[in-house]
Amino acid sequence: MTVEEIRSRREKRAADDTAVDFCAFTLNDDGSRNEFIGTTAVFKIDVEQNNCEIGILVAPEKHGGGYGTEMLYCVMQWVFEEKNFHRATFETAVDNIPMQKWFEKTGIRLEAERKEAWRGINTGEYEDVKGYAVLEWEWRDRIKANLETRIRARWGLL
């Protein structure tokens, strides 16, 4: 997505109480915003069941730089520690192998594969998706520490 497409999406979703969008930027030395990294969102918020879905889009030129790990760490911290959700789910296309490996390395469980669940943005063809999930106690007991270790290693703080 372009920055303009993300802006348009954010404006449309501003009135939706079942979705919250977050944008990520690098910072200048003075703390001001510098470069757009991507966006992450909490959506399909179900307050009765105390769960949600989380999604992420990282600018292609930023893939593999650890930014997604930091973005998802921050949003999961918000979901589980500030909003006190019990469960969060994620979906990714079956051909998005890097994201699947990230989930598995992080300890986020594969729960399902859904056939022809998404219409492809570029092709319009339906594609299969894999569904992953994390529970609050999984976040607290292992996933949070796993991500903190990966973030510290990225910044040479181990």
N, CA and C atoms as an extended XYZ file, in Angstrom:
474
Properties=species:S:1:pos:R:3:atomname:S:1:resname:S:1:resid:I:1 pbc="F F F"
N         0.839       -1.189        0.000 N   MET     1
C         0.000        0.000        0.000 CA  MET     1
C         0.877        1.244        0.000 C   MET     1
N         0.419        2.253       -0.668 N   THR     2
C         1.129        3.524       -0.635 CA  THR     2
C         0.751        4.286        0.631 C   THR     2
N         1.508        5.316        0.936 N   VAL     3
C         1.190        6.151        2.094 CA  VAL     3
C        -0.205        6.749        1.917 C   VAL     3
N        -0.546        7.168        0.706 N   GLU     4
C        -1.876        7.752        0.458 CA  GLU     4
C        -2.983        6.717        0.665 C   GLU     4
N        -2.773        5.480        0.223 N   GLU     5
C        -3.771        4.427        0.432 CA  GLU     5
C        -3.946        4.138        1.922 C   GLU     5
N        -2.851        4.152        2.662 N   ILE     6
C        -2.925        3.927        4.107 CA  ILE     6
C        -3.665        5.082        4.772 C   ILE     6
N        -3.382        6.310        4.359 N   ARG     7
C        -4.076        7.477        4.910 CA  ARG     7
C        -5.588        7.364        4.655 C   ARG     7
N        -5.964        7.014        3.433 N   SER     8
C        -7.378        6.867        3.089 CA  SER     8
C        -8.036        5.783        3.941 C   SER     8
N        -7.363        4.663        4.089 N   ARG     9
C        -7.887        3.563        4.912 CA  ARG     9
C        -8.069        4.013        6.355 C   ARG     9
N        -7.069        4.709        6.890 N   ARG    10
C        -7.138        5.183        8.278 CA  ARG    10
C        -8.317        6.123        8.468 C   ARG    10
N        -8.526        7.017        7.531 N   GLU    11
C        -9.638        7.969        7.636 CA  GLU    11
C       -10.986        7.255        7.589 C   GLU    11
N       -11.128        6.247        6.756 N   LYS    12
C       -12.372        5.480        6.672 CA  LYS    12
C       -12.634        4.714        7.966 C   LYS    12
N       -11.573        4.237        8.590 N   ARG    13
C       -11.734        3.408        9.779 CA  ARG    13
C       -11.784        4.209       11.073 C   ARG    13
N       -11.593        5.499       11.006 N   ALA    14
C       -11.548        6.324       12.225 CA  ALA    14
C       -12.819        6.209       13.061 C   ALA    14
N       -13.954        6.032       12.418 N   ALA    15
C       -15.225        5.956       13.147 CA  ALA    15
C       -15.591        4.528       13.551 C   ALA    15
N       -14.781        3.555       13.199 N   ASP    16
C       -15.061        2.144       13.465 CA  ASP    16
C       -14.508        1.762       14.831 C   ASP    16
N       -15.397        1.450       15.785 N   ASP    17
C       -14.930        1.115       17.133 CA  ASP    17
C       -14.465       -0.339       17.255 C   ASP    17
N       -14.459       -1.086       16.138 N   THR    18
C       -13.944       -2.452       16.165 CA  THR    18
C       -12.560       -2.538       15.515 C   THR    18
N       -11.934       -1.373       15.273 N   ALA    19
C       -10.603       -1.366       14.666 CA  ALA    19
C        -9.792       -0.186       15.179 C   ALA    19
N        -8.498       -0.437       15.384 N   VAL    20
C        -7.562        0.609       15.785 CA  VAL    20
C        -6.310        0.439       14.932 C   VAL    20
N        -5.904        1.506       14.244 N   ASP    21
C        -4.718        1.474       13.395 CA  ASP    21
C        -3.557        2.191       14.064 C   ASP    21
N        -2.358        1.678       13.835 N   PHE    22
C        -1.125        2.294       14.329 CA  PHE    22
C        -0.162        2.424       13.158 C   PHE    22
N         0.514        3.549       13.045 N   CYS    23
C         1.531        3.750       12.017 CA  CYS    23
C         2.893        3.813       12.684 C   CYS    23
N         3.913        3.305       11.987 N   ALA    24
C         5.272        3.283       12.530 CA  ALA    24
C         6.197        4.112       11.649 C   ALA    24
N         7.067        4.869       12.294 N   PHE    25
C         8.041        5.715       11.618 CA  PHE    25
C         9.388        5.547       12.299 C   PHE    25
N        10.461        5.760       11.558 N   THR    26
C        11.751        5.928       12.208 CA  THR    26
C        11.751        7.333       12.785 C   THR    26
N        12.661        7.590       13.717 N   LEU    27
C        12.726        8.906       14.350 CA  LEU    27
C        14.064        9.574       14.071 C   LEU    27
N        14.018       10.881       13.966 N   ASN    28
C        15.243       11.673       13.897 CA  ASN    28
C        15.839       11.774       15.292 C   ASN    28
N        17.051       12.268       15.393 N   ASP    29
C        17.721       12.408       16.695 CA  ASP    29
C        16.926       13.272       17.664 C   ASP    29
N        16.153       14.223       17.145 N   ASP    30
C        15.365       15.103       18.013 CA  ASP    30
C        14.003       14.498       18.379 C   ASP    30
N        13.735       13.256       17.931 N   GLY    31
C        12.487       12.586       18.257 CA  GLY    31
C        11.369       12.837       17.261 C   GLY    31
N        11.605       13.658       16.237 N   SER    32
C        10.569       13.911       15.239 CA  SER    32
C        10.493       12.738       14.254 C   SER    32
N         9.332       12.598       13.622 N   ARG    33
C         9.137       11.524       12.654 CA  ARG    33
C        10.064       11.696       11.465 C   ARG    33
N        10.540       10.562       10.993 N   ASN    34
C        11.420       10.591        9.843 CA  ASN    34
C        10.792        9.800        8.708 C   ASN    34
N        11.040        8.512        8.666 N   GLU    35
C        10.666        7.682        7.543 CA  GLU    35
C         9.509        6.751        7.913 C   GLU    35
N         8.508        6.636        7.044 N   PHE    36
C         7.385        5.741        7.252 CA  PHE    36
C         7.859        4.302        7.130 C   PHE    36
N         7.519        3.474        8.119 N   ILE    37
C         7.912        2.066        8.138 CA  ILE    37
C         6.759        1.167        7.728 C   ILE    37
N         5.576        1.438        8.258 N   GLY    38
C         4.434        0.589        7.959 CA  GLY    38
C         3.298        0.856        8.922 C   GLY    38
N         2.341       -0.039        8.885 N   THR    39
C         1.169        0.104        9.734 CA  THR    39
C         0.806       -1.254       10.321 C   THR    39
N         0.252       -1.212       11.495 N   THR    40
C        -0.289       -2.414       12.121 CA  THR    40
C        -1.665       -2.040       12.647 C   THR    40
N        -2.523       -3.024       12.753 N   ALA    41
C        -3.901       -2.746       13.158 CA  ALA    41
C        -4.422       -3.837       14.076 C   ALA    41
N        -5.314       -3.428       14.937 N   VAL    42
C        -6.105       -4.339       15.757 CA  VAL    42
C        -7.524       -4.166       15.241 C   VAL    42
N        -8.129       -5.238       14.803 N   PHE    43
C        -9.456       -5.140       14.207 CA  PHE    43
C       -10.280       -6.371       14.567 C   PHE    43
N       -11.520       -6.377       14.121 N   LYS    44
C       -12.466       -7.422       14.535 CA  LYS    44
C       -12.473       -7.528       16.059 C   LYS    44
N       -12.430       -6.374       16.710 N   ILE    45
C       -12.420       -6.327       18.167 CA  ILE    45
C       -13.778       -6.801       18.681 C   ILE    45
N       -13.746       -7.803       19.526 N   ASP    46
C       -14.953       -8.360       20.126 CA  ASP    46
C       -14.810       -8.240       21.642 C   ASP    46
N       -15.417       -7.212       22.207 N   VAL    47
C       -15.259       -6.971       23.639 CA  VAL    47
C       -15.989       -8.015       24.481 C   VAL    47
N       -17.060       -8.607       23.960 N   GLU    48
C       -17.752       -9.652       24.716 CA  GLU    48
C       -16.895      -10.899       24.861 C   GLU    48
N       -16.209      -11.280       23.794 N   GLN    49
C       -15.360      -12.474       23.825 CA  GLN    49
C       -13.910      -12.146       24.186 C   GLN    49
N       -13.609      -10.822       24.294 N   ASN    50
C       -12.293      -10.358       24.723 CA  ASN    50
C       -11.181      -10.827       23.779 C   ASN    50
N       -11.455      -10.675       22.446 N   ASN    51
C       -10.449      -11.065       21.476 CA  ASN    51
C       -10.426      -10.110       20.289 C   ASN    51
N        -9.424      -10.296       19.445 N   CYS    52
C        -9.254       -9.420       18.293 CA  CYS    52
C        -8.363      -10.114       17.270 C   CYS    52
N        -8.233       -9.457       16.124 N   GLU    53
C        -7.285       -9.888       15.117 CA  GLU    53
C        -6.250       -8.782       14.954 C   GLU    53
N        -5.021       -9.174       14.647 N   ILE    54
C        -3.933       -8.221       14.451 CA  ILE    54
C        -3.389       -8.408       13.040 C   ILE    54
N        -3.115       -7.299       12.370 N   GLY    55
C        -2.518       -7.346       11.043 CA  GLY    55
C        -1.353       -6.375       10.953 C   GLY    55
N        -0.514       -6.568        9.946 N   ILE    56
C         0.659       -5.711        9.775 CA  ILE    56
C         0.979       -5.556        8.299 C   ILE    56
N         1.406       -4.363        7.937 N   LEU    57
C         1.943       -4.070        6.603 CA  LEU    57
C         3.234       -3.296        6.812 C   LEU    57
N         4.327       -3.844        6.319 N   VAL    58
C         5.628       -3.178        6.424 CA  VAL    58
C         6.035       -2.763        5.019 C   VAL    58
N         6.537       -1.546        4.883 N   ALA    59
C         7.001       -1.059        3.586 CA  ALA    59
C         8.001       -2.061        3.012 C   ALA    59
N         7.864       -2.421        1.738 N   PRO    60
C         8.734       -3.457        1.155 CA  PRO    60
C        10.225       -3.209        1.357 C   PRO    60
N        10.647       -1.962        1.273 N   GLU    61
C        12.076       -1.680        1.436 CA  GLU    61
C        12.553       -1.859        2.878 C   GLU    61
N        11.622       -2.071        3.804 N   LYS    62
C        11.963       -2.272        5.216 CA  LYS    62
C        11.858       -3.734        5.642 C   LYS    62
N        11.419       -4.616        4.735 N   HIS    63
C        11.306       -6.039        5.069 CA  HIS    63
C        12.650       -6.591        5.535 C   HIS    63
N        12.605       -7.430        6.548 N   GLY    64
C        13.807       -8.086        7.033 CA  GLY    64
C        14.677       -7.238        7.945 C   GLY    64
N        14.240       -6.028        8.262 N   GLY    65
C        15.048       -5.149        9.096 CA  GLY    65
C        14.703       -5.192       10.570 C   GLY    65
N        13.776       -6.058       10.968 N   GLY    66
C        13.388       -6.146       12.373 CA  GLY    66
C        12.276       -5.186       12.760 C   GLY    66
N        11.844       -4.352       11.829 N   TYR    67
C        10.796       -3.382       12.143 CA  TYR    67
C         9.467       -4.062       12.462 C   TYR    67
N         9.134       -5.112       11.698 N   GLY    68
C         7.888       -5.834       11.954 CA  GLY    68
C         7.857       -6.435       13.343 C   GLY    68
N         8.992       -6.954       13.792 N   THR    69
C         9.078       -7.529       15.137 CA  THR    69
C         8.776       -6.463       16.185 C   THR    69
N         9.371       -5.292       16.022 N   GLU    70
C         9.123       -4.218       16.986 CA  GLU    70
C         7.683       -3.737       16.932 C   GLU    70
N         7.139       -3.626       15.711 N   MET    71
C         5.752       -3.177       15.575 CA  MET    71
C         4.785       -4.159       16.228 C   MET    71
N         4.976       -5.451       15.953 N   LEU    72
C         4.066       -6.442       16.527 CA  LEU    72
C         4.259       -6.577       18.035 C   LEU    72
N         5.482       -6.413       18.515 N   TYR    73
C         5.712       -6.409       19.958 CA  TYR    73
C         4.878       -5.289       20.601 C   TYR    73
N         4.978       -4.096       20.048 N   CYS    74
C         4.253       -2.950       20.624 CA  CYS    74
C         2.752       -3.156       20.592 C   CYS    74
N         2.225       -3.652       19.461 N   VAL    75
C         0.776       -3.816       19.374 CA  VAL    75
C         0.297       -4.954       20.275 C   VAL    75
N         1.066       -6.036       20.404 N   MET    76
C         0.657       -7.111       21.307 CA  MET    76
C         0.753       -6.671       22.761 C   MET    76
N         1.733       -5.856       23.072 N   GLN    77
C         1.819       -5.310       24.424 CA  GLN    77
C         0.570       -4.478       24.721 C   GLN    77
N         0.138       -3.679       23.763 N   TRP    78
C        -1.070       -2.869       23.929 CA  TRP    78
C        -2.303       -3.764       24.087 C   TRP    78
N        -2.405       -4.791       23.230 N   VAL    79
C        -3.563       -5.700       23.247 CA  VAL    79
C        -3.661       -6.441       24.575 C   VAL    79
N        -2.551       -7.021       25.030 N   PHE    80
C        -2.605       -7.894       26.200 CA  PHE    80
C        -2.396       -7.176       27.526 C   PHE    80
N        -1.628       -6.098       27.537 N   GLU    81
C        -1.307       -5.446       28.799 CA  GLU    81
C        -2.120       -4.186       29.059 C   GLU    81
N        -2.475       -3.472       28.029 N   GLU    82
C        -3.288       -2.266       28.237 CA  GLU    82
C        -4.778       -2.533       28.071 C   GLU    82
N        -5.127       -3.315       27.050 N   LYS    83
C        -6.542       -3.592       26.791 CA  LYS    83
C        -7.013       -4.880       27.452 C   LYS    83
N        -6.087       -5.684       27.937 N   ASN    84
C        -6.403       -6.929       28.655 CA  ASN    84
C        -7.226       -7.923       27.835 C   ASN    84
N        -6.909       -8.020       26.554 N   PHE    85
C        -7.555       -9.038       25.733 CA  PHE    85
C        -7.046      -10.409       26.150 C   PHE    85
N        -7.875      -11.419       25.902 N   HIS    86
C        -7.503      -12.795       26.217 CA  HIS    86
C        -6.845      -13.486       25.021 C   HIS    86
N        -7.245      -13.100       23.818 N   ARG    87
C        -6.813      -13.835       22.623 CA  ARG    87
C        -6.654      -12.874       21.456 C   ARG    87
N        -5.615      -13.120       20.655 N   ALA    88
C        -5.417      -12.370       19.415 CA  ALA    88
C        -5.101      -13.364       18.302 C   ALA    88
N        -5.653      -13.110       17.130 N   THR    89
C        -5.399      -13.974       15.984 CA  THR    89
C        -4.718      -13.181       14.878 C   THR    89
N        -4.096      -13.911       13.979 N   PHE    90
C        -3.388      -13.354       12.831 CA  PHE    90
C        -3.705      -14.241       11.638 C   PHE    90
N        -3.778      -13.665       10.462 N   GLU    91
C        -3.897      -14.461        9.250 CA  GLU    91
C        -2.867      -13.981        8.241 C   GLU    91
N        -2.383      -14.919        7.444 N   THR    92
C        -1.439      -14.583        6.384 CA  THR    92
C        -1.672      -15.528        5.210 C   THR    92
N        -1.378      -15.058        4.022 N   ALA    93
C        -1.532      -15.883        2.825 CA  ALA    93
C        -0.612      -17.099        2.911 C   ALA    93
N        -1.058      -18.218        2.366 N   VAL    94
C        -0.254      -19.444        2.450 CA  VAL    94
C         1.082      -19.298        1.733 C   VAL    94
N         1.192      -18.372        0.796 N   ASP    95
C         2.472      -18.194        0.114 CA  ASP    95
C         3.376      -17.172        0.809 C   ASP    95
N         2.935      -16.606        1.939 N   ASN    96
C         3.753      -15.658        2.685 CA  ASN    96
C         4.623      -16.434        3.689 C   ASN    96
N         5.588      -17.131        3.154 N   ILE    97
C         6.457      -17.991        3.961 CA  ILE    97
C         7.247      -17.195        5.000 C   ILE    97
N         7.797      -16.010        4.675 N   PRO    98
C         8.533      -15.268        5.716 CA  PRO    98
C         7.668      -14.949        6.944 C   PRO    98
N         6.401      -14.585        6.736 N   MET    99
C         5.531      -14.278        7.877 CA  MET    99
C         5.244      -15.545        8.677 C   MET    99
N         5.004      -16.647        7.991 N   GLN   100
C         4.757      -17.906        8.687 CA  GLN   100
C         5.960      -18.312        9.528 C   GLN   100
N         7.159      -18.163        8.974 N   LYS   101
C         8.372      -18.484        9.727 CA  LYS   101
C         8.511      -17.561       10.932 C   LYS   101
N         8.131      -16.278       10.770 N   TRP   102
C         8.197      -15.341       11.889 CA  TRP   102
C         7.269      -15.802       13.010 C   TRP   102
N         6.017      -16.160       12.667 N   PHE   103
C         5.081      -16.642       13.682 CA  PHE   103
C         5.653      -17.856       14.404 C   PHE   103
N         6.138      -18.822       13.641 N   GLU   104
C         6.647      -20.056       14.235 CA  GLU   104
C         7.864      -19.786       15.121 C   GLU   104
N         8.784      -18.950       14.653 N   LYS   105
C         9.983      -18.615       15.433 CA  LYS   105
C         9.603      -17.882       16.717 C   LYS   105
N         8.550      -17.094       16.651 N   THR   106
C         8.097      -16.310       17.797 CA  THR   106
C         7.332      -17.164       18.804 C   THR   106
N         6.793      -18.302       18.353 N   GLY   107
C         6.018      -19.163       19.241 CA  GLY   107
C         4.524      -18.955       19.127 C   GLY   107
N         4.103      -18.267       18.086 N   ILE   108
C         2.667      -18.062       17.858 CA  ILE   108
C         2.146      -19.272       17.094 C   ILE   108
N         1.086      -19.863       17.629 N   ARG   109
C         0.576      -21.153       17.152 CA  ARG   109
C        -0.212      -21.065       15.850 C   ARG   109
N         0.035      -22.043       14.957 N   LEU   110
C        -0.801      -22.250       13.782 CA  LEU   110
C        -2.078      -22.934       14.251 C   LEU   110
N        -3.221      -22.387       13.874 N   GLU   111
C        -4.493      -22.994       14.286 CA  GLU   111
C        -5.310      -23.522       13.112 C   GLU   111
N        -5.177      -22.915       11.935 N   ALA   112
C        -6.073      -23.315       10.857 CA  ALA   112
C        -5.519      -22.908        9.501 C   ALA   112
N        -6.034      -23.567        8.498 N   GLU   113
C        -5.819      -23.128        7.125 CA  GLU   113
C        -7.202      -23.003        6.492 C   GLU   113
N        -7.478      -21.811        5.974 N   ARG   114
C        -8.795      -21.562        5.370 CA  ARG   114
C        -8.637      -21.483        3.854 C   ARG   114
N        -9.439      -22.240        3.150 N   LYS   115
C        -9.390      -22.287        1.692 CA  LYS   115
C       -10.126      -21.089        1.090 C   LYS   115
N        -9.477      -20.465        0.111 N   GLU   116
C       -10.058      -19.368       -0.671 CA  GLU   116
C       -10.739      -18.320        0.209 C   GLU   116
N       -10.026      -17.886        1.241 N   ALA   117
C       -10.588      -16.972        2.233 CA  ALA   117
C       -10.388      -15.496        1.895 C   ALA   117
N        -9.386      -15.193        1.108 N   TRP   118
C        -9.090      -13.804        0.747 CA  TRP   118
C        -9.101      -13.655       -0.762 C   TRP   118
N        -9.549      -12.510       -1.204 N   ARG   119
C        -9.413      -12.177       -2.618 CA  ARG   119
C        -8.107      -11.408       -2.767 C   ARG   119
N        -7.235      -11.881       -3.634 N   GLY   120
C        -5.923      -11.263       -3.815 CA  GLY   120
C        -6.031       -9.821       -4.284 C   GLY   120
N        -5.223       -8.939       -3.681 N   ILE   121
C        -5.232       -7.512       -4.013 CA  ILE   121
C        -4.873       -7.294       -5.471 C   ILE   121
N        -3.847       -7.966       -5.944 N   ASN   122
C        -3.360       -7.728       -7.299 CA  ASN   122
C        -4.071       -8.570       -8.350 C   ASN   122
N        -4.511       -9.762       -7.972 N   THR   123
C        -5.061      -10.689       -8.960 CA  THR   123
C        -6.579      -10.781       -8.942 C   THR   123
N        -7.197      -10.503       -7.809 N   GLY   124
C        -8.636      -10.698       -7.681 CA  GLY   124
C        -9.006      -12.159       -7.481 C   GLY   124
N        -8.035      -13.044       -7.572 N   GLU   125
C        -8.259      -14.477       -7.379 CA  GLU   125
C        -8.290      -14.782       -5.881 C   GLU   125
N        -9.078      -15.771       -5.507 N   TYR   126
C        -9.126      -16.169       -4.109 CA  TYR   126
C        -7.861      -16.923       -3.741 C   TYR   126
N        -7.425      -16.696       -2.495 N   GLU   127
C        -6.235      -17.386       -2.017 CA  GLU   127
C        -6.484      -17.966       -0.631 C   GLU   127
N        -5.729      -19.007       -0.329 N   ASP   128
C        -5.820      -19.663        0.970 CA  ASP   128
C        -5.035      -18.866        2.003 C   ASP   128
N        -5.463      -18.965        3.249 N   VAL   129
C        -4.760      -18.280        4.326 CA  VAL   129
C        -4.520      -19.252        5.482 C   VAL   129
N        -3.485      -18.952        6.244 N   LYS   130
C        -3.200      -19.693        7.471 CA  LYS   130
C        -3.523      -18.786        8.641 C   LYS   130
N        -4.164      -19.362        9.656 N   GLY   131
C        -4.545      -18.618       10.850 CA  GLY   131
C        -3.688      -19.014       12.042 C   GLY   131
N        -3.200      -18.010       12.728 N   TYR   132
C        -2.349      -18.188       13.906 CA  TYR   132
C        -3.031      -17.509       15.088 C   TYR   132
N        -2.666      -17.905       16.308 N   ALA   133
C        -3.272      -17.301       17.488 CA  ALA   133
C        -2.303      -17.304       18.664 C   ALA   133
N        -2.566      -16.366       19.567 N   VAL   134
C        -1.817      -16.296       20.822 CA  VAL   134
C        -2.808      -15.928       21.924 C   VAL   134
N        -2.673      -16.595       23.044 N   LEU   135
C        -3.489      -16.307       24.219 CA  LEU   135
C        -2.692      -15.430       25.176 C   LEU   135
N        -3.387      -14.742       26.045 N   GLU   136
C        -2.721      -13.816       26.975 CA  GLU   136
C        -1.644      -14.523       27.779 C   GLU   136
N        -1.921      -15.706       28.276 N   TRP   137
C        -0.915      -16.398       29.089 CA  TRP   137
C         0.281      -16.836       28.241 C   TRP   137
N         0.080      -17.126       26.951 N   GLU   138
C         1.206      -17.457       26.078 CA  GLU   138
C         2.086      -16.217       25.865 C   GLU   138
N         1.423      -15.064       25.694 N   TRP   139
C         2.154      -13.796       25.585 CA  TRP   139
C         2.994      -13.578       26.834 C   TRP   139
N         2.357      -13.661       27.978 N   ARG   140
C         3.015      -13.383       29.255 CA  ARG   140
C         4.122      -14.394       29.555 C   ARG   140
N         3.859      -15.689       29.303 N   ASP   141
C         4.791      -16.743       29.711 CA  ASP   141
C         5.985      -16.934       28.784 C   ASP   141
N         5.872      -16.609       27.473 N   ARG   142
C         7.012      -16.885       26.599 CA  ARG   142
C         7.161      -15.950       25.404 C   ARG   142
N         6.084      -15.530       24.792 N   ILE   143
C         6.206      -14.775       23.540 CA  ILE   143
C         6.773      -13.386       23.781 C   ILE   143
N         6.345      -12.719       24.835 N   LYS   144
C         6.870      -11.385       25.137 CA  LYS   144
C         8.382      -11.435       25.328 C   LYS   144
N         8.856      -12.363       26.136 N   ALA   145
C        10.296      -12.469       26.389 CA  ALA   145
C        11.053      -12.835       25.114 C   ALA   145
N        10.480      -13.709       24.308 N   ASN   146
C        11.095      -14.087       23.036 CA  ASN   146
C        11.295      -12.849       22.163 C   ASN   146
N        10.263      -12.032       22.039 N   LEU   147
C        10.369      -10.830       21.205 CA  LEU   147
C        11.335       -9.815       21.802 C   LEU   147
N        11.325       -9.659       23.111 N   GLU   148
C        12.255       -8.724       23.754 CA  GLU   148
C        13.700       -9.143       23.492 C   GLU   148
N        13.975      -10.444       23.540 N   THR   149
C        15.320      -10.944       23.258 CA  THR   149
C        15.708      -10.641       21.811 C   THR   149
N        14.802      -10.847       20.891 N   ARG   150
C        15.093      -10.574       19.479 CA  ARG   150
C        15.322       -9.081       19.237 C   ARG   150
N        14.555       -8.241       19.899 N   ILE   151
C        14.716       -6.788       19.734 CA  ILE   151
C        16.046       -6.335       20.322 C   ILE   151
N        16.392       -6.831       21.520 N   ARG   152
C        17.684       -6.476       22.127 CA  ARG   152
C        18.839       -6.923       21.246 C   ARG   152
N        18.730       -8.113       20.672 N   ALA   153
C        19.795       -8.621       19.790 CA  ALA   153
C        19.934       -7.741       18.548 C   ALA   153
N        18.823       -7.289       18.016 N   ARG   154
C        18.867       -6.421       16.825 CA  ARG   154
C        19.638       -5.133       17.113 C   ARG   154
N        19.470       -4.607       18.307 N   TRP   155
C        20.115       -3.350       18.675 CA  TRP   155
C        21.445       -3.558       19.393 C   TRP   155
N        21.916       -4.818       19.460 N   GLY   156
C        23.201       -5.095       20.079 CA  GLY   156
C        23.200       -4.893       21.586 C   GLY   156
N        22.062       -5.166       22.230 N   LEU   157
C        21.935       -4.921       23.663 CA  LEU   157
C        21.972       -6.193       24.490 C   LEU   157
N        22.437       -7.280       23.911 N   LEU   158
C        22.485       -8.537       24.675 CA  LEU   158
C        23.717       -8.624       25.531 C   LEU   158
